[in-house]
């Protein structure tokens, strides 16, 4: 389940490398983890 998750060990536990990685992980696993349906994914817009 964590095959695409980039985690780093901290003094108090584990953290995702970035907020973007966390969002991607939750998008892919939200239904499995919390029985919730994803409405849409947030995308970055470069302007």
Secondary structure by P-SEA (a helix, b strand, c coil): ccccccccccccccccccaaaaaaaaaacccccccccccbbbbbbcc
